[in-house]
Amino acid sequence: MNSSIYISSIELVGNQPPLQISPGTVTAVVGGNNTGKSTLLSQIYHWLANGNASPPASGQHQILKRLEVAKGEEPDQLLEWIDKNCTYQRPTVGNPLRAEGYVRAATGPLDRDQIRQTWQTTRNGNLGSLASFLVSYAEAGSFGPGLSTSRRPRPDDAPSHPLQHLESSAELRNRIDEVGVKIFGQHITVDMLGNEIILRLGQAPDDVPPPGYYDDTLPFREALDRLPRVDGQGHGMRSLLGKLFPVLAATHPIIIIDEPEAFLHPPQANIFGRILGDMVRESNVQVILATHDRNILVGLLASKSPVSVVRLTRFNGQNIAYQLNSDDISSIWSDPVLRYSHVLDGLFHQRVVVVENERDCTFYSAALDAAHESDPLQINPSDILFVPTNGKDGIPTIARALSAIKVPVIASPDIDILDDEAKIRRLVTALGADWSEYQQAYRACTSYLRQPKEPVRVSTVAPGILEFVNGLLKDEPSRLWDKALREEFRALTRGGNDSWENLKEFGVQAFKKDVEGIAIDLLDRLDKIGLVVVRAGELESFGKGFAIVERKGLSWLRTALDKGVHRSEHAIEHVRRLVTAMPAVID
């Protein structure tokens, strides 16, 4: 049952547009390391409990500027929800002076008049004493509310602990059993035979029937005791169930969870996200979580719950938030190519560099580390993600998707991207720029490369082909005729002075002197929109002067790394350009 209260908007310091938060949804706060995700969640909770007078915790900087809560005009719906979900405390024979009212989580007692008054005087997102009744906050590394508790004194007492909802709901007991089977492959039995509610792994044997009211309970008690307690299991199981249960039982209308993936293996994190999303939709609660884990996000997107993503970053000392509503995320998720790529991983990094293949990823990652060792970069290498696309044609698609979800993206193709105006135009457009601003310079420095080549005689081409074939027969007679060999052979058969091949091999140095300045100026301008062309030519061009026998492939990469090519001047210069380039989303 909905309590008619939810966070409606969150505004960050820095006069940014408020983030709109909807009821019955999951809002996932993501971003790179040390961007303030946990700090933001902590400040949201303390704002709800204490208002804007609450200072940030020691060592934190202020991220949250303002928070708004939406609530119904009248408190009747809230009172009905509290009556169902909280314990009403009364004087007893043994304690006649006991205060009367609702209690929860060491808060209270509050009687109905106090709740009405607090409800009506709530301003600026400050719930005051109602925060403990309405908000569940699980900090990073916590295990939630616990997986065992005492039973209620009377069946008609309102639950004061999430597990107490299991006493009166067979549906909830079945649901938690289903969760155990889905995530851990084991049934979960709710043990309520004594004065405790205990979650146990497994099922009691069929040959020991549950006792009736007047039956001897010992046989069934012994059967249950043979099942291990969940609260004695590993961190992963305890953390996952502890954080899921407040959503499963809808014990709070607003649930804040920091790093739910803590202690979870990737498959468990994925299932957790999927189940969490399904529960949010069914329970109509509002969940705000912070996560570093792509698997959590993928699981949420696979559920049928509306998911909004807030990407938090820090630039020049200021936290900046980009919000992606559920429609934006759904459009990306509906594309099967993007769904199974590394696009979503980009949400957790400060910058993404899209390259042609896996070898580029490995080499440039090594060069980044080398550059950072010699002169620290403004971005830590671990906050930069390299994404391969299996060729130039896939780069615009990935770049466009990353830009759409406000991830700073750099595209770094080989210099022969200049060979095809249609390809470079698509890439410039995907990065959010206008090709007409670059077209004139592009044509000015490449037009001579498109001139027809002079006819080539057999006597010119044949010696190179013979040397190539004889070398293979002598050194690698059993090698497969793979793609790399085919490309190398085709290059030899073209013969003559192929200007494009020279450009790919020697980079910008291969431009004619009368257009070299135009070409370098064009590449400088492309850097500013996040298109960082490999000015050395191609990956293998960085190895010139290192006496590398291997021409292509993984063998070249291994040798190049062994010989320290990634520490060369040209390699370091290129990766530093990747860091200093200014994608449109940052600009």
Long-range contacts (C-beta under 8 A, 24 or more apart in sequence): 1-80, 1-81, 1-84, 1-250, 2-77, 2-81, 2-253, 2-284, 3-77, 3-78, 3-81, 3-82, 3-134, 3-253, 4-71, 4-72, 4-77, 4-78, 4-81, 5-69, 5-70, 5-71, 5-72, 5-78, 5-134, 5-253, 5-254, 6-69, 6-70, 6-253, 6-254, 6-286, 7-44, 7-48, 7-67, 7-68, 7-69, 7-70, 7-125, 7-254, 7-286, 7-288, 8-68, 8-69, 8-70, 9-66, 9-67, 9-68, 10-44, 10-64, 10-66, 10-67, 10-68, 11-64, 11-65, 11-66, 11-67, 12-40, 12-63, 12-64, 12-65, 12-319, 12-320, 12-321, 13-62, 13-63, 13-64, 13-65, 13-318, 13-319, 14-65, 14-318, 14-319, 14-320, 16-320, 16-321, 18-66, 18-68, 19-310, 19-321, 19-323, 20-323, 20-325, 21-286, 21-288, 21-308, 22-286, 22-306, 22-308, 23-70, 23-284, 23-286, 24-280, 24-281, 24-284, 24-285, 24-286, 24-305, 24-306, 25-280, 25-286, 25-287, 25-305, 25-306, 25-307, 25-308, 25-326, 26-276, 26-277, 26-280, 26-287, 26-288, 26-289, 26-300, 26-305, 26-306, 26-307, 26-308, 27-286, 27-287, 27-288, 27-289, 27-307, 27-308, 27-309, 27-310, 28-289, 28-290, 28-291, 28-296, 28-297, 28-300, 28-307, 28-308, 28-309, 28-310, 29-288, 29-289, 29-290, 29-291, 29-310, 29-312, 30-290, 30-291, 30-292, 30-297, 30-309, 30-310, 30-311, 30-312, 30-347, 30-348, 31-311, 31-312, 31-313, 31-347, 31-348, 32-313, 32-348, 32-349, 32-350, 32-383, 33-292, 33-380, 33-382, 33-383, 34-314, 35-312, 35-313, 35-314, 35-319, 35-350, 36-61, 36-63, 36-312, 36-314, 36-319, 37-258, 37-290, 37-291, 37-292, 37-312, 38-140, 38-258, 38-259, 38-290, 39-63, 40-64, 40-290, 40-312, 40-319, 41-137, 41-256, 41-258, 41-288, 41-289, 41-290, 42-139, 42-258, 44-256, 44-288, 45-131, 45-135, 45-137, 45-256, 47-125, 47-126, 48-125, 48-126, 48-127, 48-131, 48-135, 48-254, 49-126, 49-127, 49-128, 49-131, 49-132, 49-135, 50-126, 51-124, 51-125, 51-126, 51-128, 52-124, 52-126, 63-319, 66-124, 66-125, 67-124, 67-125, 68-124, 68-125, 69-122, 69-125, 69-127, 71-119, 71-122, 75-115, 75-116, 75-119, 75-120, 78-115, 78-119, 79-112, 79-115, 79-116, 81-253, 82-115, 82-133, 83-158, 84-158, 85-158, 85-159, 85-250, 85-251, 86-133, 86-158, 86-159, 86-160, 87-152, 87-157, 87-158, 87-159, 87-160, 88-157, 88-158, 102-133, 102-158, 103-160, 104-132, 104-133, 104-160, 105-132, 105-133, 106-132, 107-132, 107-133, 108-133, 133-252, 134-252, 134-253, 134-254, 135-252, 135-254, 135-255, 135-256, 136-246, 136-251, 136-252, 136-254, 136-255, 136-256, 137-256, 138-242, 138-243, 138-246, 138-255, 138-256, 138-257, 138-258, 138-260, 139-258, 140-258, 140-259, 140-262, 140-290, 141-259, 141-262, 142-239, 142-242, 143-235, 143-238, 143-239, 143-242, 143-243, 144-239, 144-241, 144-242, 144-243, 144-244, 144-245, 144-246, 145-242, 145-245, 145-246, 146-231, 146-242, 147-198, 147-199, 147-229, 147-230, 147-231, 147-238, 147-241, 147-242, 148-196, 148-197, 148-198, 148-199, 148-229, 148-231, 149-196, 149-197, 150-195, 150-196, 150-197, 151-192, 151-195, 151-196, 151-197, 159-251, 162-245, 162-246, 162-249, 162-251, 163-197, 163-199, 163-245, 164-197, 165-249, 165-251, 166-190, 166-192, 166-197, 166-249, 167-192, 167-197, 172-248, 172-249, 175-248, 176-241, 176-245, 176-248, 179-241, 179-244, 179-248, 179-275, 180-241, 182-271, 182-275, 183-240, 183-268, 183-271, 183-272, 183-275, 184-237, 184-268, 188-230, 188-241, 189-224, 189-227, 191-224, 191-227, 193-217, 193-220, 193-221, 193-224, 194-221, 198-229, 198-230, 198-231, 199-229, 199-230, 199-231, 199-241, 200-224, 200-227, 200-228, 200-229, 200-230, 201-227, 201-228, 201-229, 201-230, 201-233, 202-227, 202-228, 203-227, 234-263, 235-262, 235-263, 236-263, 236-264, 236-265, 236-268, 238-263, 239-263, 239-264, 240-264, 240-268, 240-272, 243-272, 244-272, 244-275, 244-276, 244-279, 247-276, 247-279, 247-280, 247-283, 247-285, 247-287, 248-279, 248-283, 249-283, 250-283, 250-284, 250-285, 252-285, 253-285, 253-286, 254-285, 254-286, 254-288, 255-285, 255-286, 255-287, 255-288, 256-287, 256-288, 256-289, 257-287, 257-288, 257-289, 257-290, 258-289, 258-290, 259-290, 259-291, 259-292, 260-289, 260-291, 260-296, 261-291, 261-292, 261-293, 261-295, 261-296, 264-293, 266-293, 266-295, 267-295, 269-293, 269-295, 269-296, 269-299, 270-295, 270-296, 270-298, 270-299, 270-302, 271-299, 272-296, 272-299, 273-297, 273-298, 273-299, 273-300, 273-301, 273-302, 273-303, 274-299, 274-300, 274-302, 274-303, 275-299, 275-303, 276-300, 276-303, 276-305, 277-301, 277-302, 277-303, 277-304, 277-305, 277-307, 278-303, 278-304, 278-305, 280-305, 281-305, 281-306, 292-348, 293-348, 294-344, 294-345, 294-347, 294-348, 297-344, 297-347, 298-344, 301-329, 301-333, 309-347, 309-405, 311-347, 311-405, 311-406, 311-407, 313-350, 315-586, 322-405, 322-406, 322-585, 324-405, 324-406, 328-404, 328-405, 329-405, 331-404, 332-401, 332-404, 332-405, 335-401, 337-397, 338-397, 338-398, 338-401, 341-387, 341-398, 342-385, 342-387, 343-387, 343-398, 343-401, 343-402, 343-405, 345-385, 345-387, 346-385, 346-387, 346-402, 346-405, 346-407, 346-409, 347-405, 347-407, 348-385, 349-383, 349-384, 349-385, 349-407, 350-379, 350-383, 350-384, 350-408, 351-379, 351-383, 351-384, 351-385, 351-407, 351-408, 351-409, 351-410, 351-579, 351-583, 352-384, 352-385, 352-386, 352-387, 352-402, 352-407, 352-408, 352-409, 352-410, 353-384, 353-385, 353-386, 353-387, 353-409, 353-410, 353-411, 353-412, 353-578, 354-386, 354-387, 354-389, 354-395, 354-398, 354-399, 354-402, 354-409, 354-410, 354-411, 354-412, 355-386, 355-387, 355-388, 355-389, 355-412, 355-413, 356-388, 356-389, 356-390, 356-391, 356-392, 356-395, 356-413, 356-414, 357-388, 357-389, 357-390, 357-391, 358-388, 359-539, 359-553, 359-554, 359-556, 359-557, 360-386, 360-388, 360-412, 360-539, 361-386, 361-387, 361-388, 362-557, 362-561, 363-539, 363-542, 363-557, 363-560, 363-561, 363-565, 363-566, 363-571, 364-412, 364-574, 364-575, 364-578, 366-561, 366-566, 367-566, 367-567, 367-571, 367-572, 367-574, 367-575, 368-575, 368-578, 368-579, 370-566, 370-567, 370-571, 370-572, 371-572, 371-575, 371-576, 374-572, 377-576, 377-579, 378-579, 378-580, 379-579, 384-578, 384-579, 392-417, 392-423, 392-427, 393-423, 395-427, 395-430, 396-426, 396-427, 396-429, 396-430, 397-430, 399-427, 399-430, 399-431, 399-530, 400-430, 403-430, 403-431, 403-432, 403-583, 403-584, 403-585, 406-585, 407-585, 408-530, 408-583, 408-585, 408-586, 409-530, 409-583, 409-585, 410-530, 410-531, 410-532, 410-578, 410-581, 410-583, 411-530, 411-531, 411-532, 412-532, 412-533, 412-534, 412-574, 412-578, 413-533, 413-534, 414-504, 414-533, 414-534, 414-537, 414-538, 414-539, 415-503, 415-504, 415-507, 415-508, 415-533, 415-534, 415-535, 415-536, 415-537, 415-538, 416-500, 416-503, 416-504, 416-538, 417-533, 418-442, 418-446, 418-449, 418-503, 418-533, 419-449, 419-500, 427-531, 428-526, 428-529, 428-531, 431-529, 431-530, 431-531, 431-583, 431-584, 432-529, 432-584, 432-585, 433-529, 433-531, 433-584, 438-522, 438-525, 438-526, 441-518, 441-521, 441-522, 441-525, 442-522, 444-515, 444-518, 445-511, 445-515, 445-516, 445-518, 445-519, 445-522, 446-519, 448-499, 448-512, 448-515, 449-499, 449-500, 449-503, 453-496, 453-497, 453-498, 454-496, 454-497, 456-494, 456-495, 456-496, 460-495, 460-496, 461-492, 461-493, 461-495, 461-496, 464-492, 464-495, 465-489, 465-492, 465-493, 468-492, 482-553, 484-551, 484-552, 484-553, 487-552, 488-551, 488-552, 503-537, 504-537, 504-538, 504-541, 505-537, 505-538, 505-541, 506-537, 506-541, 507-534, 507-535, 507-536, 507-537, 507-541, 508-535, 510-537, 527-577, 527-580, 527-581, 527-582, 528-581, 528-582, 528-587, 529-582, 529-583, 529-584, 530-581, 530-582, 530-583, 530-584, 532-574, 532-577, 532-578, 532-581, 534-574, 535-574, 536-570, 536-574, 541-570, 542-566, 542-568, 542-570, 542-571, 542-574
